[in-house]
Amino acid sequence: MPLKLSDRVYGVMELASFYEFKHYQISFLEKLGENIASNLNAAQANERTRRLLEDSNRIAERLRQQEQKMLLNLQVLEDTQKAMQKNQEALSAQSLAIKSTLLTLELNMDRSIGQANDLMLKTVKFREEELLGKSHLELVPHTPADLALYEKLWADLQQGIPCYGEFKRIARDGSEIWLKATYSPIKDKNGRPYKVLKLAFDVTEEKRLRLDFKEQLDSFKRSSAVVEFDLDGKIIDANENFLDLMEYRRDEIIGREHTIIVPDDEKESRAYLALWHKLKQGRYHIGEVRRLTKTGRTVWFQGSFNPILDLNGRPYKIIEFIIDVTDRKIAEASILATKEELQQKEANLTALINNTDDAIYTIGPNYRVTLFNESARRFYESLGENLRVSSNVLELLPKNYEYVWKGYYDRALNGEKFSVEQSIFSEKTNLKFYLSIYFNPILDENEVVAGVSVFSRDISKRKQRELDIAEFTKSKRPAPPALSRPKSKTCKTT
């Protein structure tokens, strides 16, 4: 007997009897088989429904977990974007300060000029539209020696090697200028340079003064003034160079006291009297002295006072070999002024670093501090530590943070550039900070890690605001509505 429902067979029921089945019995058995088939169909439908519900619940749980992960990723992305924006603002401010202090030039790897700031344009006497896009070679003297140095410079830059030194360049009007410059290759993510940043000082005047001073020294070696004195200080002889220098005729100065060329405020000075005491003892003296010409003009001598001894070894006269260093003295004053100006510019750059709120310091491979700014010193002071050059930075940390921070430094010393957010608590000062820290490997000329630069920013206030907002949101969130359990429906089959 088939167990059949709606033309679908669910099974077979076999019955045996010693008597022939009556018609009503067969009809009853057919209905019984149909009833059994209906129960089997309902059971199979319930099983399929149960499996579909289980699959639906699993899918819903996965979707919920993915949604939570997506929300977390969105929060992290938002925090990262905010930090990047702040870093970009700081970098923009630093870049603006550098461009307003230094001559800057951006070069493409094909040696064309990509960008120049106003100071550079003013120095080379070009307008921006005249210079941009042109070959940098137009600013280089076209002598064989200068062109050879230029090719060597670009050979290093193409390999990503920065170059520093003094470079001779030609302005638009053909005048010669000297720049103390740093050429820094800027590399892409694959480590290949794609442009060059040039930062420079105009040292033309300083260079000119140094060259003038050298020429003066060379001329002084070729000729010098000579004057002779007896032991009483009377002038007994002088050459033409001396006479011309002091503006005297021979008959006006021979036989006169040496004090005739000495300023009044030095004639009775202890130094002048000690000089003659030393010479009368037969000892030579070398030094710079101030003297007066016939017209009262002040001149400076680099004098070599040499006692001449008689046959008994006693001095009987003094010969002074003189180099006129008056121009050099004037040049030195000018060089000192130029040097002070350069030092002021360097001090301004240092002030830019020290005036930032970010703690900046560098360490060597042995974890010892090599450089730090004022913000870094104040930060470690707030931890109860005294930051100094050569301090072991690990020893300045609270003991339970040494292992974690050592791991950060080791990652950077292995060449990894990364940033982290880290909290730190000092038991000495009972202060806690949240920090955003950027670790950057420092590479030497051989691309070997020589140390680590650390940029640390205090984000404690931001973290506290996030915690306050989270706590406020949690306290104001309404309780979810109670879920009612659905009533189950049962089917009764007969």
C-alpha positions as CSV (number, residue, x, y, z in Angstrom):
1,M,0.0,0.0,0.0
2,P,1.7,3.3,-1.0
3,L,2.0,6.2,1.6
4,K,0.9,8.8,-0.9
5,L,-0.1,12.5,-0.6
6,S,-1.0,14.7,-3.6
7,D,0.6,12.3,-6.0
8,R,3.8,12.2,-4.0
9,V,4.8,8.8,-2.5
10,Y,6.5,9.0,0.9
11,G,6.8,5.2,1.4
12,V,5.1,1.8,1.2
13,M,3.0,-0.1,3.8
14,E,2.8,-3.8,3.4
15,L,-0.1,-5.8,5.0
16,A,-0.8,-9.5,4.8
17,S,-4.0,-11.5,5.5
18,F,-5.3,-15.0,5.1
19,Y,-8.5,-13.5,3.8
20,E,-9.3,-11.4,0.8
21,F,-9.5,-7.6,1.7
22,K,-12.9,-6.1,1.5
23,H,-13.5,-3.0,-0.5
24,Y,-14.1,-0.8,2.6
25,Q,-11.0,-2.3,4.2
26,I,-8.9,-1.2,1.2
27,S,-10.5,2.2,1.3
28,F,-9.6,2.5,5.0
29,L,-6.1,1.5,4.4
30,E,-5.7,4.0,1.6
31,K,-6.9,6.8,3.9
32,L,-4.6,5.6,6.6
33,G,-1.7,5.7,4.2
34,E,-2.6,9.2,3.1
35,N,-2.7,10.3,6.8
36,I,0.7,8.8,7.5
37,A,2.1,10.5,4.3
38,S,0.7,13.8,5.6
39,N,2.4,13.4,8.9
40,L,5.7,12.6,7.2
41,N,5.3,15.7,5.0
42,A,4.7,17.9,8.0
43,A,7.7,16.4,9.8
44,Q,10.0,17.1,6.8
45,A,8.6,20.7,6.5
46,N,9.3,21.3,10.2
47,E,12.9,20.0,9.8
48,R,13.5,22.3,6.8
49,T,12.1,25.3,8.7
50,R,14.3,24.5,11.7
51,R,17.4,24.4,9.5
52,L,16.4,27.7,7.8
53,L,16.0,29.4,11.1
54,E,19.4,28.2,12.3
55,D,21.0,29.4,9.1
56,S,19.3,32.8,9.4
57,N,20.4,33.2,13.0
58,R,24.0,32.4,12.1
59,I,23.9,34.9,9.2
60,A,22.4,37.6,11.5
61,E,25.2,37.0,14.1
62,R,27.9,37.3,11.5
63,L,26.4,40.5,10.2
64,R,26.2,41.9,13.7
65,Q,29.9,41.1,14.3
66,Q,30.9,42.6,11.0
67,E,28.9,45.8,11.7
68,Q,30.7,46.2,15.1
69,K,34.0,45.7,13.5
70,M,33.1,48.2,10.8
71,L,32.1,50.8,13.4
72,L,35.4,50.3,15.2
73,N,37.4,50.7,12.0
74,L,35.5,53.8,11.2
75,Q,36.3,55.2,14.6
76,V,40.0,54.4,14.2
77,L,40.0,55.9,10.8
78,E,38.4,59.1,12.1
79,D,41.0,59.4,14.9
80,T,43.8,58.7,12.4
81,Q,42.5,61.4,10.0
82,K,42.3,63.9,12.9
83,A,45.9,63.1,14.0
84,M,47.1,63.4,10.4
85,Q,45.4,66.7,10.0
86,K,47.1,68.1,13.1
87,N,50.4,66.7,11.9
88,Q,49.8,68.3,8.5
89,E,49.1,71.7,10.1
90,A,52.3,71.5,12.2
91,L,54.3,70.5,9.1
92,S,52.8,73.3,7.1
93,A,53.7,75.8,9.8
94,Q,57.2,74.5,10.0
95,S,57.5,74.6,6.2
96,L,56.3,78.2,6.1
97,A,58.8,79.2,8.7
98,I,61.6,77.5,6.8
99,K,60.6,79.0,3.5
100,S,60.5,82.5,5.1
101,T,64.0,82.1,6.5
102,L,65.9,79.9,4.0
103,L,66.4,80.0,0.2
104,T,64.4,77.0,-1.1
105,L,64.4,75.4,-4.5
106,E,62.7,72.2,-5.7
107,L,64.3,70.3,-8.6
108,N,62.8,67.5,-10.7
109,M,65.0,64.5,-11.5
110,D,65.4,65.8,-15.0
111,R,67.2,68.8,-13.4
112,S,64.4,71.2,-14.3
113,I,63.3,73.7,-11.6
114,G,59.9,72.9,-10.1
115,Q,59.5,75.5,-7.5
116,A,61.4,78.4,-5.8
117,N,60.5,80.6,-2.9
118,D,60.7,84.4,-3.0
119,L,64.1,84.5,-1.2
120,M,65.6,82.3,-3.9
121,L,64.0,84.3,-6.7
122,K,65.4,87.5,-5.2
123,T,68.9,86.1,-4.8
124,V,69.1,84.8,-8.4
125,K,67.3,87.9,-9.7
126,F,64.6,85.9,-11.7
127,R,60.9,86.2,-11.8
128,E,59.0,83.0,-11.0
129,E,57.6,82.6,-14.6
130,E,61.1,83.1,-16.0
131,L,62.7,80.4,-13.8
132,L,60.2,77.6,-13.3
133,G,60.5,74.8,-15.8
134,K,64.0,75.8,-16.9
135,S,67.1,73.7,-16.4
136,H,69.0,74.2,-13.2
137,L,72.1,74.2,-15.3
138,E,71.3,77.8,-16.3
139,L,72.4,78.9,-12.8
140,V,75.7,77.0,-13.0
141,P,78.9,78.6,-14.3
142,H,79.9,76.9,-17.5
143,T,83.6,76.4,-16.7
144,P,85.0,72.8,-17.0
145,A,85.7,72.6,-13.3
146,D,82.2,73.9,-12.3
147,L,80.5,71.6,-14.8
148,A,82.5,68.6,-13.5
149,L,81.4,69.4,-9.9
150,Y,77.8,69.8,-11.1
151,E,77.8,66.3,-12.7
152,K,79.2,64.7,-9.6
153,L,76.5,66.5,-7.5
154,W,73.7,65.0,-9.7
155,A,75.3,61.6,-9.8
156,D,75.0,61.5,-6.0
157,L,71.5,62.9,-6.0
158,Q,70.3,60.3,-8.5
159,Q,71.5,57.6,-6.0
160,G,69.5,59.3,-3.2
161,I,72.7,60.7,-1.5
162,P,72.2,64.2,0.0
163,C,74.9,66.8,-0.6
164,Y,76.1,69.7,1.5
165,G,78.6,72.5,0.8
166,E,79.3,75.8,-0.7
167,F,78.3,76.2,-4.4
168,K,79.0,78.9,-6.9
169,R,76.0,80.0,-9.0
170,I,75.2,82.7,-11.6
171,A,72.4,85.2,-11.2
172,R,70.2,86.4,-14.1
173,D,72.4,89.5,-14.5
174,G,75.6,87.3,-14.7
175,S,76.8,88.2,-11.2
176,E,78.4,85.5,-9.1
177,I,76.7,84.3,-6.0
178,W,77.8,81.7,-3.4
179,L,75.3,79.5,-1.6
180,K,75.9,77.3,1.5
181,A,73.3,74.7,0.6
182,T,71.9,71.2,1.3
183,Y,70.6,69.1,-1.6
184,S,68.2,66.5,-0.1
185,P,66.7,63.8,-2.5
186,I,63.0,63.2,-1.7
187,K,62.2,59.5,-2.2
188,D,58.9,57.7,-3.1
189,K,57.5,54.7,-1.3
190,N,59.9,52.4,-3.3
191,G,63.0,54.4,-2.1
192,R,63.6,56.0,-5.4
193,P,64.2,59.8,-5.5
194,Y,61.6,61.7,-7.5
195,K,62.6,65.3,-6.7
196,V,65.3,67.2,-4.8
197,L,64.8,69.9,-2.1
198,K,67.5,72.5,-1.8
199,L,67.8,74.6,1.3
200,A,70.4,77.4,1.3
201,F,72.0,80.5,2.8
202,D,73.4,83.3,0.7
203,V,77.0,83.5,1.8
204,T,78.3,85.6,-1.1
205,E,79.4,88.5,1.1
206,E,81.0,86.2,3.6
207,K,82.8,84.3,0.7
208,R,84.0,87.6,-0.8
209,L,85.4,88.7,2.5
210,R,87.2,85.4,3.0
211,L,88.7,85.6,-0.5
212,D,89.7,89.2,0.0
213,F,91.4,88.3,3.3
214,K,93.3,85.5,1.5
215,E,94.5,87.8,-1.2
216,Q,95.6,90.3,1.5
217,L,97.5,87.6,3.3
218,D,99.2,86.6,0.1
219,S,100.3,90.1,-0.6
220,F,101.5,90.5,3.0
221,K,103.8,87.5,2.4
222,R,105.3,89.1,-0.6
223,S,106.1,92.3,1.1
224,S,106.4,93.5,4.7
225,A,107.4,96.7,6.6
226,V,110.6,96.6,8.6
227,V,111.8,99.0,11.3
228,E,114.8,98.9,13.7
229,F,115.1,100.3,17.3
230,D,118.0,100.5,19.8
231,L,117.5,99.3,23.3
232,D,116.4,102.8,24.4
233,G,113.5,102.7,22.0
234,K,114.9,105.1,19.3
235,I,114.2,104.4,15.7
236,I,117.5,103.8,13.9
237,D,116.3,102.5,10.5
238,A,113.1,101.8,8.5
239,N,112.3,100.6,5.0
240,E,110.2,102.3,2.4
241,N,107.2,100.0,3.1
242,F,107.2,101.1,6.7
243,L,107.6,104.8,5.8
244,D,104.7,104.6,3.4
245,L,102.6,102.8,5.9
246,M,103.2,105.3,8.7
247,E,103.1,108.3,6.3
248,Y,106.6,109.6,7.4
249,R,109.7,110.7,5.4
250,R,112.9,109.1,6.6
251,D,114.3,112.3,8.0
252,E,111.1,112.8,10.0
253,I,111.3,109.5,11.9
254,I,114.9,108.4,12.2
255,G,116.2,109.2,15.7
256,R,112.7,109.7,17.1
257,E,111.4,107.6,20.0
258,H,109.3,104.5,19.2
259,T,106.5,106.1,21.2
260,I,105.9,108.5,18.4
261,I,103.7,105.8,16.7
262,V,102.2,104.4,19.9
263,P,98.7,105.7,21.0
264,D,98.8,107.9,24.1
265,D,96.7,105.5,26.1
266,E,99.2,102.7,25.6
267,K,102.5,104.5,26.2
268,E,102.5,103.9,29.9
269,S,100.4,100.8,29.9
270,R,101.6,97.6,31.7
271,A,101.5,95.6,28.4
272,Y,103.7,98.1,26.6
273,L,106.3,98.3,29.4
274,A,106.3,94.5,29.8
275,L,106.9,94.2,26.0
276,W,110.1,96.3,26.3
277,H,111.3,94.5,29.4
278,K,110.9,91.2,27.6
279,L,112.8,92.5,24.5
280,K,115.7,93.9,26.5
281,Q,116.1,90.4,28.0
282,G,116.7,89.1,24.5
283,R,113.3,87.3,24.1
284,Y,111.3,87.7,20.9
285,H,107.7,88.6,20.8
286,I,104.9,88.1,18.2
287,G,101.6,89.9,18.5
288,E,99.1,92.4,17.1
289,V,99.5,96.0,18.1
290,R,97.7,99.2,17.4
291,R,99.7,102.1,16.1
292,L,99.2,105.7,14.8
293,T,100.4,107.2,11.6
294,K,101.7,110.7,11.1
295,T,98.2,111.9,10.4
296,G,96.7,110.2,13.4
297,R,95.2,107.3,11.4
298,T,95.0,104.0,13.4
299,V,96.7,101.0,11.9
300,W,97.1,97.5,13.1
301,F,100.4,95.5,12.9
302,Q,101.0,91.8,13.1
303,G,104.5,92.4,14.5
304,S,107.4,90.1,15.0
305,F,109.9,91.8,17.5
306,N,113.3,90.1,17.2
307,P,116.2,91.1,19.5
308,I,119.6,91.1,17.7
309,L,122.4,89.8,19.8
310,D,126.0,90.9,19.8
311,L,129.0,88.5,20.0
312,N,128.5,88.2,23.8
313,G,124.9,87.2,23.4
314,R,123.6,90.5,24.6
315,P,120.8,92.3,22.7
316,Y,121.9,95.6,21.1
317,K,119.0,96.4,18.8
318,I,115.5,95.3,17.9
319,I,114.2,94.5,14.4
320,E,110.4,94.5,13.9
321,F,109.0,92.7,10.9
322,I,105.5,94.1,10.3
323,I,102.5,92.9,8.4
324,D,99.8,95.5,8.0
325,V,96.6,93.7,9.2
326,T,94.4,96.8,9.3
327,D,92.2,95.7,6.4
328,R,92.0,92.2,7.9
329,K,90.8,93.7,11.2
330,I,88.1,95.6,9.3
331,A,87.2,92.4,7.4
332,E,87.1,90.4,10.6
333,A,84.6,92.8,12.0
334,S,82.5,92.4,8.9
335,I,82.9,88.6,9.0
336,L,81.9,88.5,12.6
337,A,78.8,90.5,11.8
338,T,78.0,88.1,9.0
339,K,78.6,85.2,11.2
340,E,76.4,86.6,13.9
341,E,73.6,87.0,11.3
342,L,74.0,83.4,10.2
343,Q,74.0,82.3,13.9
344,Q,70.8,84.3,14.4
345,K,69.2,82.5,11.4
346,E,70.2,79.2,12.9
347,A,68.9,80.3,16.3
348,N,65.6,81.1,14.6
349,L,65.4,77.6,13.2
350,T,66.3,76.1,16.6
351,A,63.6,78.3,18.2
352,L,61.0,76.9,15.7
353,I,61.8,73.4,17.1
354,N,61.9,74.5,20.8
355,N,58.7,76.5,20.5
356,T,56.6,73.5,19.4
357,D,54.5,71.7,22.0
358,D,55.6,68.4,20.6
359,A,58.4,66.7,22.5
360,I,61.2,66.0,20.0
361,Y,64.4,64.0,20.8
362,T,66.8,61.6,19.1
363,I,68.6,58.6,20.4
364,G,71.5,56.5,19.2
365,P,71.7,52.7,18.8
366,N,72.6,52.4,22.5
367,Y,69.4,54.2,23.5
368,R,71.3,57.2,24.6
369,V,69.9,60.7,23.9
370,T,71.8,62.7,21.3
371,L,69.4,65.7,21.0
372,F,66.2,67.1,22.5
373,N,64.1,70.2,22.5
374,E,62.7,72.1,25.4
375,S,59.3,70.4,25.2
376,A,61.0,67.0,25.6
377,R,63.0,68.3,28.6
378,R,59.7,69.5,30.3
379,F,57.9,66.2,29.6
380,Y,60.6,64.1,31.3
381,E,60.7,66.6,34.1
382,S,56.9,66.0,34.6
383,L,57.9,62.3,35.0
384,G,60.3,63.3,37.7
385,E,63.4,62.7,35.5
386,N,66.2,65.0,34.3
387,L,66.7,64.6,30.5
388,R,70.3,65.2,29.4
389,V,72.4,64.5,26.3
390,S,73.9,60.9,26.7
391,S,71.1,59.9,29.1
392,N,69.8,56.4,28.7
393,V,66.2,57.0,27.6
394,L,65.1,53.6,29.0
395,E,66.3,54.5,32.4
396,L,64.1,57.7,32.4
397,L,60.9,55.7,32.1
398,P,58.8,54.2,34.9
399,K,60.0,50.6,35.4
400,N,56.8,48.9,34.2
401,Y,57.1,50.8,30.8
402,E,60.7,50.0,29.9
403,Y,59.9,46.7,28.1
404,V,57.2,48.2,25.9
405,W,59.2,51.3,25.0
406,K,62.3,49.3,24.4
407,G,60.2,47.3,21.8
408,Y,59.2,50.6,20.1
409,Y,62.8,51.8,19.9
410,D,64.0,48.4,18.7
411,R,61.5,48.4,15.9
412,A,62.6,51.9,14.8
413,L,66.3,50.9,15.1
414,N,65.5,48.0,12.8
415,G,64.4,50.5,10.1
416,E,60.6,50.6,10.8
417,K,58.8,53.9,10.6
418,F,55.5,53.9,12.7
419,S,53.3,55.7,15.1
420,V,51.5,54.6,18.3
421,E,49.3,55.9,21.0
422,Q,50.6,55.1,24.5
423,S,49.6,56.0,28.0
424,I,52.3,56.5,30.7
425,F,51.9,57.0,34.5
426,S,54.7,58.2,36.8
427,E,54.5,57.2,40.4
428,K,57.1,59.9,41.2
429,T,54.8,62.7,40.2
430,N,51.5,60.9,40.2
431,L,50.8,62.1,36.7
432,K,49.3,60.2,33.8
433,F,49.7,61.1,30.1
434,Y,48.2,59.8,26.8
435,L,50.8,60.3,24.0
436,S,50.7,60.1,20.2
437,I,54.2,59.1,19.3
438,Y,55.9,58.9,15.9
439,F,59.1,56.9,15.6
440,N,61.3,57.6,12.6
441,P,64.7,55.8,11.8
442,I,67.6,58.1,11.1
443,L,69.7,56.8,8.2
444,D,73.4,57.7,7.7
445,E,75.0,58.3,4.3
446,N,75.2,54.5,3.7
447,E,71.4,54.1,4.4
448,V,72.2,52.3,7.7
449,V,70.1,53.2,10.7
450,A,72.2,55.4,12.9
451,G,69.5,56.4,15.4
452,V,65.8,57.2,16.0
453,S,64.0,60.5,16.0
454,V,60.9,60.6,18.3
455,F,58.0,63.1,17.9
456,S,55.7,62.8,20.9
457,R,52.4,64.8,21.3
458,D,50.4,65.0,24.5
459,I,46.8,63.9,23.6
460,S,45.6,63.5,27.2
461,K,42.9,66.2,26.9
462,R,41.5,64.6,23.7
463,K,41.5,61.1,25.3
464,Q,39.7,62.6,28.3
465,R,37.1,64.2,26.1
466,E,36.5,60.9,24.3
467,L,36.1,59.1,27.6
468,D,33.6,61.8,28.9
469,I,31.6,61.6,25.7
470,A,31.5,57.8,25.8
471,E,30.4,57.9,29.5
472,F,27.7,60.6,28.7
473,T,26.4,58.7,25.7
474,K,26.2,55.5,27.8
475,S,24.3,57.2,30.6
476,K,21.8,58.8,28.1
477,R,21.2,55.7,25.9
478,P,17.5,54.4,26.4
479,A,17.0,50.8,27.5
480,P,16.1,48.5,24.7
481,P,12.4,47.3,24.5
482,A,11.6,43.9,25.9
483,L,11.3,41.2,23.3
484,S,8.0,39.2,23.4
485,R,8.3,35.5,22.7
486,P,6.0,34.5,19.7
487,K,3.3,31.9,20.4
488,S,4.0,28.6,18.8
489,K,1.3,27.2,16.6
490,T,0.6,23.5,16.5
491,C,-1.1,21.5,13.8
492,K,-3.2,18.6,14.7
493,T,-3.5,15.9,12.1
494,T,-6.0,13.1,12.1
